[in-house]
């Protein structure tokens, strides 16, 4: 796809901010890496060769009888019995970390310090911290991305309606937002958690009820300004329908300010999820969660690797996102469009 001169200039300005540019690459690499978490940290081998055939336990469940066992139960590849059966006629290819986020290492007293077996140690339940960090990073970013995208779409639509039509529509919309934004979202989550066990999609829906208001004021202001431009009035005089005028001609100009806020909205969404998990009102117990890891670090001061790991992971993630947000803001700054570099 060929970029327009304006977009090429924006991309050039973004790359000129080295801190933000390299942060984007580092964050993208870490996120893509965690998308393949099952291939990096898993208590099942990636590939099994047995009796002339290949098997992929990470993709399919195989009973013990497949490898010469006696039971139709799922094969536990970490047991010595299964290892011996497969070793007689084949071999296993394991991921770098032989633990999933919920695998318990019964061979060590929990919490256990870092070792060659558990690179970042284990938590207070004997689960591998490195595996939980990898899966938790993925859950946090995916949750933040989905919440940011969906809430942005709703916020842009609401702000566009208010700003374009103005008058009573804008007045009623603003009064509703003022009332709705005054709702104690945290207390509402706590109350609902006593009735319904929180889950990923349930929590996403509850947070979406309040997160959509973040962009409404920005988009509303851009539409209030844009509807009075000459080309907009000319299009209205020619009979162009309002929907096409709003989302094809005014919205692209409003998106400049909107996109600038998105990295910071993503940062806020991840921070909110982490805070709820820390307080125990977030994802279900046992889910890979950075907030739970922070809570474990607070509750297990005798195991400093838990707190240090949680602090470093959250610090790196949020710092990268803030740097990306700053670079995006600079790239879309109108004062830099015609800056000579």
ROBALO-193430 format. One record per residue (C-alpha): residue number from 1; residue in three letters; chain; x negated, y negated, z negated. Coordinates in Angstrom, 1 decimal. Layout:
! residues N
+-----+------+-----+--------+--------+--------+
! seq ! type ! mol !     px !     py !     pz !
+-----+------+-----+--------+--------+--------+
! NUM !  ALA !   A !      X !      Y !      Z !
...
+-----+------+-----+--------+--------+--------+
//
This chain:
! residues 341
+-----+------+-----+--------+--------+--------+
! seq ! type ! mol !     px !     py !     pz !
+-----+------+-----+--------+--------+--------+
!   1 !  UNK !   A !    0.0 !    0.0 !    0.0 !
!   2 !  UNK !   A !   -1.4 !   -3.4 !    1.0 !
!   3 !  UNK !   A !   -1.4 !   -6.1 !   -1.7 !
!   4 !  UNK !   A !   -0.3 !   -9.6 !   -0.9 !
!   5 !  UNK !   A !   -2.8 !  -12.4 !   -1.3 !
!   6 !  UNK !   A !   -1.1 !  -13.4 !   -4.6 !
!   7 !  UNK !   A !   -1.3 !   -9.9 !   -6.0 !
!   8 !  UNK !   A !   -4.9 !   -9.5 !   -4.9 !
!   9 !  UNK !   A !   -5.7 !  -12.6 !   -6.8 !
!  10 !  UNK !   A !   -3.9 !  -11.3 !   -9.9 !
!  11 !  UNK !   A !   -5.8 !   -8.0 !   -9.7 !
!  12 !  UNK !   A !   -9.1 !   -9.9 !   -9.3 !
!  13 !  UNK !   A !   -8.3 !  -12.0 !  -12.4 !
!  14 !  UNK !   A !   -7.4 !   -8.8 !  -14.3 !
!  15 !  UNK !   A !  -10.7 !   -7.2 !  -13.4 !
!  16 !  UNK !   A !  -12.5 !  -10.4 !  -14.3 !
!  17 !  UNK !   A !  -11.5 !   -9.7 !  -17.9 !
!  18 !  UNK !   A !  -14.0 !   -6.9 !  -18.4 !
!  19 !  UNK !   A !  -12.7 !   -6.1 !  -21.9 !
!  20 !  UNK !   A !   -9.2 !   -5.5 !  -20.7 !
!  21 !  UNK !   A !  -10.2 !   -3.8 !  -17.4 !
!  22 !  UNK !   A !  -12.3 !   -1.2 !  -19.1 !
!  23 !  UNK !   A !   -9.7 !   -0.8 !  -21.9 !
!  24 !  UNK !   A !   -7.2 !    0.1 !  -19.2 !
!  25 !  UNK !   A !   -9.5 !    2.8 !  -17.8 !
!  26 !  UNK !   A !  -10.3 !    4.2 !  -21.3 !
!  27 !  UNK !   A !   -6.7 !    4.2 !  -22.4 !
!  28 !  UNK !   A !   -5.5 !    5.9 !  -19.1 !
!  29 !  UNK !   A !   -8.2 !    8.5 !  -19.4 !
!  30 !  UNK !   A !   -7.2 !    9.3 !  -23.0 !
!  31 !  UNK !   A !   -3.5 !    9.5 !  -22.2 !
!  32 !  UNK !   A !   -4.1 !   11.7 !  -19.1 !
!  33 !  UNK !   A !   -6.3 !   13.9 !  -21.3 !
!  34 !  UNK !   A !   -3.6 !   14.3 !  -23.9 !
!  35 !  UNK !   A !   -1.0 !   15.2 !  -21.2 !
!  36 !  UNK !   A !   -3.1 !   18.3 !  -20.8 !
!  37 !  UNK !   A !   -3.1 !   19.0 !  -24.5 !
!  38 !  UNK !   A !   -2.0 !   22.6 !  -24.1 !
!  39 !  UNK !   A !   -5.2 !   23.2 !  -22.0 !
!  40 !  UNK !   A !   -7.4 !   21.6 !  -24.6 !
!  41 !  UNK !   A !   -6.0 !   22.7 !  -28.0 !
!  42 !  UNK !   A !   -4.0 !   25.9 !  -28.1 !
!  43 !  UNK !   A !   -3.9 !   29.1 !  -30.1 !
!  44 !  UNK !   A !   -3.4 !   31.1 !  -26.9 !
!  45 !  UNK !   A !   -6.0 !   31.7 !  -24.3 !
!  46 !  UNK !   A !   -5.9 !   29.9 !  -21.0 !
!  47 !  UNK !   A !   -6.4 !   33.1 !  -19.0 !
!  48 !  UNK !   A !   -6.5 !   36.8 !  -19.8 !
!  49 !  UNK !   A !   -8.0 !   39.5 !  -17.6 !
!  50 !  UNK !   A !   -6.8 !   42.9 !  -18.5 !
!  51 !  UNK !   A !   -6.8 !   46.2 !  -16.6 !
!  52 !  UNK !   A !   -7.3 !   44.5 !  -13.2 !
!  53 !  UNK !   A !   -4.7 !   41.8 !  -13.6 !
!  54 !  UNK !   A !   -4.7 !   38.2 !  -14.7 !
!  55 !  UNK !   A !   -2.3 !   36.7 !  -17.3 !
!  56 !  UNK !   A !   -1.7 !   33.1 !  -18.3 !
!  57 !  UNK !   A !   -0.5 !   33.1 !  -22.0 !
!  58 !  UNK !   A !   -0.3 !   29.2 !  -22.0 !
!  59 !  UNK !   A !    2.5 !   29.5 !  -19.4 !
!  60 !  UNK !   A !    4.2 !   32.7 !  -20.2 !
!  61 !  UNK !   A !    4.9 !   34.9 !  -23.3 !
!  62 !  UNK !   A !    3.6 !   38.5 !  -23.1 !
!  63 !  UNK !   A !    4.5 !   41.3 !  -25.5 !
!  64 !  UNK !   A !    1.8 !   43.4 !  -27.1 !
!  65 !  UNK !   A !    2.8 !   46.3 !  -24.9 !
!  66 !  UNK !   A !    1.4 !   44.4 !  -21.9 !
!  67 !  UNK !   A !   -2.1 !   44.9 !  -23.3 !
!  68 !  UNK !   A !   -1.6 !   48.4 !  -24.7 !
!  69 !  UNK !   A !    0.0 !   47.5 !  -28.0 !
!  70 !  UNK !   A !    2.9 !   49.3 !  -29.8 !
!  71 !  UNK !   A !    5.4 !   46.6 !  -30.2 !
!  72 !  UNK !   A !    7.6 !   44.4 !  -28.0 !
!  73 !  UNK !   A !    6.7 !   41.3 !  -30.1 !
!  74 !  UNK !   A !    4.8 !   38.3 !  -28.7 !
!  75 !  UNK !   A !    1.1 !   38.9 !  -28.7 !
!  76 !  UNK !   A !   -0.9 !   37.1 !  -31.4 !
!  77 !  UNK !   A !   -4.2 !   36.6 !  -29.6 !
!  78 !  UNK !   A !   -5.9 !   35.5 !  -32.7 !
!  79 !  UNK !   A !   -5.5 !   38.8 !  -34.5 !
!  80 !  UNK !   A !   -8.4 !   41.2 !  -34.4 !
!  81 !  UNK !   A !   -6.0 !   44.0 !  -33.2 !
!  82 !  UNK !   A !   -5.1 !   42.0 !  -30.0 !
!  83 !  UNK !   A !   -8.7 !   41.0 !  -29.4 !
!  84 !  UNK !   A !   -9.9 !   44.6 !  -29.6 !
!  85 !  UNK !   A !   -7.1 !   45.8 !  -27.2 !
!  86 !  UNK !   A !   -8.0 !   43.2 !  -24.6 !
!  87 !  UNK !   A !  -11.7 !   43.5 !  -25.0 !
!  88 !  UNK !   A !  -11.6 !   47.2 !  -24.1 !
!  89 !  UNK !   A !  -10.4 !   46.5 !  -20.5 !
!  90 !  UNK !   A !  -10.9 !   42.7 !  -20.0 !
!  91 !  UNK !   A !  -11.7 !   39.3 !  -21.5 !
!  92 !  UNK !   A !  -10.0 !   36.1 !  -22.6 !
!  93 !  UNK !   A !  -10.8 !   32.5 !  -21.6 !
!  94 !  UNK !   A !  -10.0 !   30.2 !  -24.5 !
!  95 !  UNK !   A !   -9.5 !   26.4 !  -24.6 !
!  96 !  UNK !   A !  -12.2 !   24.2 !  -26.3 !
!  97 !  UNK !   A !  -10.1 !   24.1 !  -29.5 !
!  98 !  UNK !   A !   -8.5 !   27.4 !  -30.5 !
!  99 !  UNK !   A !   -5.7 !   25.8 !  -32.5 !
! 100 !  UNK !   A !   -2.4 !   24.2 !  -31.6 !
! 101 !  UNK !   A !   -0.9 !   21.4 !  -33.6 !
! 102 !  UNK !   A !    1.0 !   23.8 !  -35.9 !
! 103 !  UNK !   A !   -1.6 !   26.6 !  -36.1 !
! 104 !  UNK !   A !   -2.7 !   27.3 !  -39.7 !
! 105 !  UNK !   A !   -6.2 !   28.4 !  -40.4 !
! 106 !  UNK !   A !   -5.8 !   30.8 !  -43.3 !
! 107 !  UNK !   A !   -9.5 !   31.5 !  -43.5 !
! 108 !  UNK !   A !  -10.3 !   28.1 !  -45.1 !
! 109 !  UNK !   A !   -9.0 !   26.4 !  -48.2 !
! 110 !  UNK !   A !   -6.8 !   23.4 !  -47.2 !
! 111 !  UNK !   A !   -7.7 !   20.7 !  -46.7 !
! 112 !  UNK !   A !  -11.0 !   21.8 !  -45.3 !
! 113 !  UNK !   A !  -13.8 !   19.4 !  -44.2 !
! 114 !  UNK !   A !  -15.1 !   19.2 !  -40.6 !
! 115 !  UNK !   A !  -16.9 !   22.3 !  -39.3 !
! 116 !  UNK !   A !  -17.7 !   24.0 !  -36.0 !
! 117 !  UNK !   A !  -14.4 !   25.8 !  -36.3 !
! 118 !  UNK !   A !  -12.3 !   22.7 !  -37.1 !
! 119 !  UNK !   A !  -14.1 !   19.7 !  -35.6 !
! 120 !  UNK !   A !  -12.2 !   17.1 !  -37.7 !
! 121 !  UNK !   A !  -11.3 !   19.5 !  -40.6 !
! 122 !  UNK !   A !   -7.9 !   20.6 !  -41.6 !
! 123 !  UNK !   A !   -5.0 !   18.8 !  -43.2 !
! 124 !  UNK !   A !   -3.4 !   19.7 !  -46.5 !
! 125 !  UNK !   A !   -1.5 !   22.6 !  -44.8 !
! 126 !  UNK !   A !   -4.5 !   24.1 !  -43.1 !
! 127 !  UNK !   A !   -3.7 !   22.7 !  -39.6 !
! 128 !  UNK !   A !   -6.4 !   21.6 !  -37.3 !
! 129 !  UNK !   A !   -6.7 !   17.8 !  -37.4 !
! 130 !  UNK !   A !   -8.3 !   17.5 !  -34.0 !
! 131 !  UNK !   A !   -5.4 !   19.4 !  -32.4 !
! 132 !  UNK !   A !   -2.8 !   17.3 !  -34.3 !
! 133 !  UNK !   A !   -4.5 !   14.1 !  -33.2 !
! 134 !  UNK !   A !   -4.5 !   15.1 !  -29.5 !
! 135 !  UNK !   A !   -0.8 !   16.1 !  -29.6 !
! 136 !  UNK !   A !    0.1 !   13.1 !  -31.8 !
! 137 !  UNK !   A !   -1.5 !   10.6 !  -29.4 !
! 138 !  UNK !   A !    0.6 !   12.0 !  -26.6 !
! 139 !  UNK !   A !    3.8 !   11.9 !  -28.6 !
! 140 !  UNK !   A !    3.1 !    8.3 !  -29.7 !
! 141 !  UNK !   A !    2.3 !    7.0 !  -26.2 !
! 142 !  UNK !   A !    5.2 !    8.8 !  -24.5 !
! 143 !  UNK !   A !    7.6 !    7.6 !  -27.2 !
! 144 !  UNK !   A !    6.3 !    4.0 !  -26.8 !
! 145 !  UNK !   A !    6.4 !    4.1 !  -23.0 !
! 146 !  UNK !   A !    9.9 !    5.5 !  -22.8 !
! 147 !  UNK !   A !   11.2 !    3.0 !  -25.4 !
! 148 !  UNK !   A !    9.4 !    0.1 !  -23.7 !
! 149 !  UNK !   A !   10.7 !    0.9 !  -20.2 !
! 150 !  UNK !   A !   14.3 !    1.6 !  -21.1 !
! 151 !  UNK !   A !   14.5 !   -1.4 !  -23.5 !
! 152 !  UNK !   A !   12.9 !   -3.6 !  -20.9 !
! 153 !  UNK !   A !   15.5 !   -2.6 !  -18.3 !
! 154 !  UNK !   A !   18.4 !   -3.4 !  -20.7 !
! 155 !  UNK !   A !   16.8 !   -6.6 !  -21.9 !
! 156 !  UNK !   A !   16.1 !   -7.8 !  -18.4 !
! 157 !  UNK !   A !   19.6 !   -7.1 !  -17.3 !
! 158 !  UNK !   A !   21.2 !   -8.8 !  -20.3 !
! 159 !  UNK !   A !   18.9 !  -11.8 !  -20.0 !
! 160 !  UNK !   A !   19.6 !  -12.1 !  -16.3 !
! 161 !  UNK !   A !   23.4 !  -12.1 !  -16.8 !
! 162 !  UNK !   A !   23.1 !  -14.8 !  -19.6 !
! 163 !  UNK !   A !   20.7 !  -17.0 !  -17.8 !
! 164 !  UNK !   A !   22.3 !  -16.9 !  -14.3 !
! 165 !  UNK !   A !   26.0 !  -17.4 !  -15.4 !
! 166 !  UNK !   A !   25.3 !  -19.6 !  -18.4 !
! 167 !  UNK !   A !   28.3 !  -21.4 !  -20.0 !
! 168 !  UNK !   A !   30.5 !  -19.1 !  -22.2 !
! 169 !  UNK !   A !   28.7 !  -16.0 !  -21.0 !
! 170 !  UNK !   A !   25.4 !  -17.3 !  -22.3 !
! 171 !  UNK !   A !   27.0 !  -18.6 !  -25.5 !
! 172 !  UNK !   A !   28.7 !  -15.4 !  -26.4 !
! 173 !  UNK !   A !   25.6 !  -13.4 !  -25.5 !
! 174 !  UNK !   A !   23.4 !  -15.5 !  -27.7 !
! 175 !  UNK !   A !   25.8 !  -15.3 !  -30.7 !
! 176 !  UNK !   A !   25.9 !  -11.5 !  -30.3 !
! 177 !  UNK !   A !   22.1 !  -11.2 !  -30.2 !
! 178 !  UNK !   A !   21.8 !  -13.5 !  -33.3 !
! 179 !  UNK !   A !   24.2 !  -11.2 !  -35.2 !
! 180 !  UNK !   A !   22.8 !   -8.0 !  -33.9 !
! 181 !  UNK !   A !   19.2 !   -9.0 !  -34.5 !
! 182 !  UNK !   A !   20.1 !   -9.7 !  -38.2 !
! 183 !  UNK !   A !   21.0 !   -6.0 !  -38.7 !
! 184 !  UNK !   A !   18.5 !   -4.3 !  -41.1 !
! 185 !  UNK !   A !   17.2 !   -1.7 !  -38.6 !
! 186 !  UNK !   A !   14.9 !    0.0 !  -41.1 !
! 187 !  UNK !   A !   17.7 !    0.5 !  -43.7 !
! 188 !  UNK !   A !   20.0 !    1.7 !  -41.0 !
! 189 !  UNK !   A !   17.4 !    4.4 !  -40.0 !
! 190 !  UNK !   A !   17.0 !    5.4 !  -43.6 !
! 191 !  UNK !   A !   20.8 !    5.8 !  -44.1 !
! 192 !  UNK !   A !   21.3 !    7.7 !  -40.9 !
! 193 !  UNK !   A !   18.4 !   10.0 !  -41.8 !
! 194 !  UNK !   A !   20.3 !   11.2 !  -44.8 !
! 195 !  UNK !   A !   23.1 !   12.5 !  -42.5 !
! 196 !  UNK !   A !   21.2 !   13.6 !  -39.4 !
! 197 !  UNK !   A !   17.8 !   15.2 !  -39.1 !
! 198 !  UNK !   A !   15.7 !   12.7 !  -37.0 !
! 199 !  UNK !   A !   14.3 !   13.9 !  -33.7 !
! 200 !  UNK !   A !   12.4 !   12.4 !  -30.8 !
! 201 !  UNK !   A !   15.5 !   11.5 !  -28.7 !
! 202 !  UNK !   A !   17.6 !   10.6 !  -31.7 !
! 203 !  UNK !   A !   15.0 !    8.3 !  -33.0 !
! 204 !  UNK !   A !   14.4 !    6.8 !  -29.6 !
! 205 !  UNK !   A !   18.1 !    6.0 !  -29.2 !
! 206 !  UNK !   A !   18.4 !    4.4 !  -32.7 !
! 207 !  UNK !   A !   15.3 !    2.2 !  -32.0 !
! 208 !  UNK !   A !   16.6 !    1.3 !  -28.5 !
! 209 !  UNK !   A !   19.6 !   -0.3 !  -30.2 !
! 210 !  UNK !   A !   17.4 !   -3.1 !  -31.5 !
! 211 !  UNK !   A !   14.3 !   -3.0 !  -29.2 !
! 212 !  UNK !   A !   16.1 !   -4.2 !  -26.1 !
! 213 !  UNK !   A !   16.5 !   -7.7 !  -27.5 !
! 214 !  UNK !   A !   12.7 !   -8.4 !  -27.2 !
! 215 !  UNK !   A !   12.8 !   -9.6 !  -23.6 !
! 216 !  UNK !   A !   16.2 !  -11.2 !  -23.4 !
! 217 !  UNK !   A !   15.1 !  -14.7 !  -24.4 !
! 218 !  UNK !   A !   12.2 !  -14.6 !  -21.9 !
! 219 !  UNK !   A !   14.3 !  -13.5 !  -19.0 !
! 220 !  UNK !   A !   17.2 !  -15.7 !  -19.9 !
! 221 !  UNK !   A !   14.9 !  -18.8 !  -19.9 !
! 222 !  UNK !   A !   13.5 !  -17.8 !  -16.5 !
! 223 !  UNK !   A !   16.9 !  -17.4 !  -15.0 !
! 224 !  UNK !   A !   18.2 !  -20.7 !  -16.5 !
! 225 !  UNK !   A !   15.3 !  -22.4 !  -14.7 !
! 226 !  UNK !   A !   15.5 !  -20.3 !  -11.5 !
! 227 !  UNK !   A !   19.2 !  -20.7 !  -10.8 !
! 228 !  UNK !   A !   18.7 !  -24.5 !  -10.3 !
! 229 !  UNK !   A !   16.0 !  -24.1 !   -7.6 !
! 230 !  UNK !   A !   16.8 !  -25.3 !   -4.2 !
! 231 !  UNK !   A !   16.5 !  -22.0 !   -2.4 !
! 232 !  UNK !   A !   18.9 !  -20.4 !   -4.9 !
! 233 !  UNK !   A !   21.5 !  -23.1 !   -4.3 !
! 234 !  UNK !   A !   21.0 !  -22.8 !   -0.6 !
! 235 !  UNK !   A !   21.6 !  -19.1 !   -0.8 !
! 236 !  UNK !   A !   24.7 !  -19.6 !   -2.8 !
! 237 !  UNK !   A !   26.0 !  -22.1 !   -0.2 !
! 238 !  UNK !   A !   25.5 !  -19.5 !    2.5 !
! 239 !  UNK !   A !   27.7 !  -17.1 !    0.6 !
! 240 !  UNK !   A !   25.1 !  -14.6 !   -0.8 !
! 241 !  UNK !   A !   26.6 !  -12.4 !   -3.5 !
! 242 !  UNK !   A !   25.4 !  -13.1 !   -7.1 !
! 243 !  UNK !   A !   24.0 !   -9.6 !   -7.7 !
! 244 !  UNK !   A !   21.7 !   -9.7 !   -4.7 !
! 245 !  UNK !   A !   20.7 !  -13.3 !   -5.5 !
! 246 !  UNK !   A !   19.9 !  -12.4 !   -9.1 !
! 247 !  UNK !   A !   17.8 !   -9.2 !   -8.7 !
! 248 !  UNK !   A !   16.3 !   -9.8 !   -5.3 !
! 249 !  UNK !   A !   15.4 !  -13.5 !   -5.3 !
! 250 !  UNK !   A !   15.2 !  -14.7 !   -8.9 !
! 251 !  UNK !   A !   14.1 !  -11.6 !  -10.8 !
! 252 !  UNK !   A !   10.7 !  -11.2 !   -9.0 !
! 253 !  UNK !   A !    9.7 !  -14.7 !  -10.3 !
! 254 !  UNK !   A !   11.0 !  -13.8 !  -13.8 !
! 255 !  UNK !   A !    9.0 !  -10.6 !  -13.8 !
! 256 !  UNK !   A !    5.7 !  -12.4 !  -14.2 !
! 257 !  UNK !   A !    6.5 !  -13.5 !  -17.7 !
! 258 !  UNK !   A !    8.2 !  -10.2 !  -18.4 !
! 259 !  UNK !   A !    5.3 !   -7.9 !  -17.5 !
! 260 !  UNK !   A !    3.0 !  -10.1 !  -19.7 !
! 261 !  UNK !   A !    4.9 !   -9.0 !  -22.7 !
! 262 !  UNK !   A !    5.2 !   -5.2 !  -22.0 !
! 263 !  UNK !   A !    1.8 !   -4.1 !  -23.3 !
! 264 !  UNK !   A !    2.6 !   -5.9 !  -26.6 !
! 265 !  UNK !   A !    6.0 !   -4.3 !  -26.7 !
! 266 !  UNK !   A !    4.4 !   -0.9 !  -26.2 !
! 267 !  UNK !   A !    2.0 !   -1.7 !  -29.1 !
! 268 !  UNK !   A !    5.0 !   -2.6 !  -31.3 !
! 269 !  UNK !   A !    6.9 !    0.6 !  -30.4 !
! 270 !  UNK !   A !    4.0 !    2.8 !  -31.3 !
! 271 !  UNK !   A !    3.4 !    0.9 !  -34.5 !
! 272 !  UNK !   A !    7.0 !    1.2 !  -35.5 !
! 273 !  UNK !   A !    7.1 !    5.0 !  -34.9 !
! 274 !  UNK !   A !    3.9 !    5.4 !  -36.9 !
! 275 !  UNK !   A !    5.3 !    3.4 !  -39.7 !
! 276 !  UNK !   A !    8.5 !    5.5 !  -39.8 !
! 277 !  UNK !   A !    6.5 !    8.7 !  -39.8 !
! 278 !  UNK !   A !    4.3 !    7.4 !  -42.6 !
! 279 !  UNK !   A !    7.5 !    6.7 !  -44.7 !
! 280 !  UNK !   A !    9.0 !   10.1 !  -43.8 !
! 281 !  UNK !   A !   11.9 !    8.7 !  -41.7 !
! 282 !  UNK !   A !   10.4 !    9.4 !  -38.3 !
! 283 !  UNK !   A !    9.9 !   12.6 !  -36.4 !
! 284 !  UNK !   A !   10.8 !   16.0 !  -38.0 !
! 285 !  UNK !   A !    8.4 !   17.5 !  -40.5 !
! 286 !  UNK !   A !    5.7 !   19.5 !  -38.8 !
! 287 !  UNK !   A !    5.7 !   17.4 !  -35.6 !
! 288 !  UNK !   A !    2.3 !   16.1 !  -34.4 !
! 289 !  UNK !   A !    2.4 !   12.6 !  -35.8 !
! 290 !  UNK !   A !   -0.3 !   10.0 !  -36.4 !
! 291 !  UNK !   A !    1.9 !    8.4 !  -39.1 !
! 292 !  UNK !   A !    2.0 !   11.7 !  -41.0 !
! 293 !  UNK !   A !   -1.8 !   12.0 !  -40.8 !
! 294 !  UNK !   A !   -2.1 !    8.5 !  -42.3 !
! 295 !  UNK !   A !    0.2 !    9.6 !  -45.1 !
! 296 !  UNK !   A !   -1.9 !   12.7 !  -45.7 !
! 297 !  UNK !   A !   -5.0 !   10.5 !  -45.9 !
! 298 !  UNK !   A !   -3.3 !    8.4 !  -48.6 !
! 299 !  UNK !   A !   -2.1 !   11.4 !  -50.5 !
! 300 !  UNK !   A !   -5.5 !   13.3 !  -50.3 !
! 301 !  UNK !   A !   -8.2 !   10.9 !  -51.2 !
! 302 !  UNK !   A !  -10.4 !   13.8 !  -52.0 !
! 303 !  UNK !   A !  -10.4 !   14.6 !  -48.2 !
! 304 !  UNK !   A !  -11.7 !   11.3 !  -46.7 !
! 305 !  UNK !   A !  -11.8 !   12.8 !  -43.2 !
! 306 !  UNK !   A !   -8.0 !   12.6 !  -43.0 !
! 307 !  UNK !   A !   -7.8 !    8.9 !  -43.7 !
! 308 !  UNK !   A !  -10.9 !    8.0 !  -41.6 !
! 309 !  UNK !   A !   -9.6 !   10.0 !  -38.6 !
! 310 !  UNK !   A !   -6.1 !    8.4 !  -38.8 !
! 311 !  UNK !   A !   -7.6 !    4.9 !  -39.1 !
! 312 !  UNK !   A !  -10.0 !    5.3 !  -36.2 !
! 313 !  UNK !   A !   -7.4 !    6.8 !  -33.8 !
! 314 !  UNK !   A !   -4.8 !    4.1 !  -34.5 !
! 315 !  UNK !   A !   -7.4 !    1.3 !  -34.4 !
! 316 !  UNK !   A !   -8.8 !    2.5 !  -31.1 !
! 317 !  UNK !   A !   -5.3 !    3.0 !  -29.5 !
! 318 !  UNK !   A !   -3.9 !   -0.4 !  -30.6 !
! 319 !  UNK !   A !   -7.1 !   -2.3 !  -29.8 !
! 320 !  UNK !   A !   -7.1 !   -0.9 !  -26.3 !
! 321 !  UNK !   A !   -3.5 !   -1.9 !  -25.8 !
! 322 !  UNK !   A !   -4.1 !   -5.4 !  -27.1 !
! 323 !  UNK !   A !   -7.0 !   -5.9 !  -24.8 !
! 324 !  UNK !   A !   -4.9 !   -4.7 !  -21.9 !
! 325 !  UNK !   A !   -2.1 !   -7.1 !  -22.9 !
! 326 !  UNK !   A !   -4.6 !  -10.0 !  -23.0 !
! 327 !  UNK !   A !   -6.0 !   -9.2 !  -19.6 !
! 328 !  UNK !   A !   -2.5 !   -8.9 !  -18.1 !
! 329 !  UNK !   A !   -1.5 !  -12.2 !  -19.6 !
! 330 !  UNK !   A !   -4.6 !  -13.9 !  -18.1 !
! 331 !  UNK !   A !   -4.0 !  -12.2 !  -14.7 !
! 332 !  UNK !   A !   -0.5 !  -13.5 !  -14.5 !
! 333 !  UNK !   A !   -1.2 !  -17.0 !  -15.8 !
! 334 !  UNK !   A !   -0.1 !  -19.4 !  -13.0 !
! 335 !  UNK !   A !   -3.0 !  -21.7 !  -13.9 !
! 336 !  UNK !   A !   -5.4 !  -19.1 !  -12.7 !
! 337 !  UNK !   A !   -3.7 !  -18.3 !   -9.4 !
! 338 !  UNK !   A !   -5.9 !  -20.7 !   -7.5 !
! 339 !  UNK !   A !   -8.9 !  -20.6 !   -9.7 !
! 340 !  UNK !   A !  -12.1 !  -20.3 !   -7.8 !
! 341 !  UNK !   A !  -14.3 !  -17.6 !   -9.2 !
+-----+------+-----+--------+--------+--------+
//
